[in-house]
Amino acid sequence: MAKSDRLYRVIFVNEDQVFEIYAEHVYQSDMWGFLEVEGFVFGNRSELVVDPSEEKLKAKFSGVKRSFIPLNGIIRIDEVEQEGVAKITEAKGVVAAFPMPPAPKR
């Protein structure tokens, strides 16, 4: 795999769902507290088996050039050799929020 052909799997939480997407570029945003993801990669339509979860992600990210994901929503980022299946799963008890100090009393 050449250096310019990098592919990343980004797993993050969004509204009680866990998104697993593949992208060509992932980097820290100039907007503080966000990660930038661009160059989304989805499976080709020539496959016989269609995953409804992946189709939902394709529709959700169609026309999106770049996405800004809050750092506290990121679960994991992996550099991978080849694309897998992008998917959405429910976060029922799977993901815990990062512990935060209690809000100051007013």
C-alpha positions, 0 to 999 in steps of 0.5 A, spaced: 500 500 500 503 506 497 503 512 502 498 516 498 493 510 498 491 510 506 484 508 508 482 509 515 476 506 519 473 511 523 468 508 529 464 514 533 458 515 536 452 519 534 445 520 537 445 513 541 448 509 534 455 507 533 457 509 526 463 505 522 465 509 516 471 508 511 475 514 509 481 516 505 483 522 510 482 523 517 485 529 521 485 534 527 480 540 525 482 547 526 475 548 529 477 546 536 475 539 539 473 536 532 476 531 527 475 532 520 474 526 515 473 526 508 474 522 502 468 517 504 469 510 501 463 505 500 462 499 497 461 498 490 454 497 487 456 491 483 455 487 489 449 482 489 448 483 497 446 489 499 447 491 506 441 496 508 445 499 514 451 501 509 445 504 504 443 508 510 450 511 511 451 512 503 444 516 503 446 520 510 453 522 507 451 523 500 453 530 497 458 531 504 465 533 502 467 533 509 465 531 516 466 534 523 466 529 528 466 531 536 473 528 539 469 526 545 464 521 540 470 518 537 471 510 539 477 508 535 481 510 528 484 504 525 489 505 518 486 499 514 489 495 508 482 494 505 475 497 506 470 493 510 462 494 510 460 501 513 455 500 518 450 503 523 449 499 530 445 501 536 449 503 542 445 499 547 450 499 553 456 498 548 459 505 549 459 509 555 460 516 556 467 519 558 467 521 565 466 528 566 467 532 573 460 535 575 457 541 573 459 547 578 454 549 583 450 556 582 
